Amino acid sequence: MIRELREETGVVRDSVGACVADRRFALMLPSGETVMAIEQYFVVHAHSKALSKAEWTLAETQVMADHHWWSVNELKTTADTVWPEALIQMLLDAGV
């Protein structure tokens, strides 16, 4: 999880807390192969708002347009598509 955090956001941590939510679903890869995707979610407090795409893989650049920090109010009112769809409830359940 620590490596994924760094690769996908640029945020460097020695450790993260317990998983606060997970999601499992069938996912079709760009190659056409279907796999069981397992996503785990953690609350990590960042010291900076800076994010990086520098370690995104080619596949990630093909399926993700961008990422940035959101306030809960922004998540509640945006017309943009945000994944996972139940993110606000996950945050509330985690006490955030």
Secondary structure in CASP SS format (residue, H / E / C, confidence):
PFRMAT SS
TARGET T0000
AUTHOR 0000-0000-0000
METHOD secondary structure of the structure
MODEL  1
M C 1.00
I H 1.00
R H 1.00
E H 1.00
L H 1.00
R H 1.00
E H 1.00
E H 1.00
T H 1.00
G C 1.00
V C 1.00
V C 1.00
R C 1.00
D C 1.00
S C 1.00
V C 1.00
G C 1.00
A C 1.00
C C 1.00
V C 1.00
A E 1.00
D E 1.00
R E 1.00
R E 1.00
F E 1.00
A E 1.00
L E 1.00
M E 1.00
L C 1.00
P C 1.00
S C 1.00
G C 1.00
E C 1.00
T E 1.00
V E 1.00
M E 1.00
A E 1.00
I E 1.00
E E 1.00
Q E 1.00
Y E 1.00
F C 1.00
V C 1.00
V C 1.00
H C 1.00
A C 1.00
H C 1.00
S C 1.00
K C 1.00
A C 1.00
L C 1.00
S C 1.00
K C 1.00
A C 1.00
E C 1.00
W C 1.00
T C 1.00
L H 1.00
A H 1.00
E H 1.00
T H 1.00
Q H 1.00
V H 1.00
M C 1.00
A C 1.00
D C 1.00
H C 1.00
H C 1.00
W C 1.00
W C 1.00
S C 1.00
V H 1.00
N H 1.00
E H 1.00
L H 1.00
K H 1.00
T H 1.00
T C 1.00
A C 1.00
D C 1.00
T C 1.00
V C 1.00
W C 1.00
P C 1.00
E C 1.00
A C 1.00
L H 1.00
I H 1.00
Q H 1.00
M H 1.00
L H 1.00
L H 1.00
D H 1.00
A C 1.00
G C 1.00
V C 1.00
END
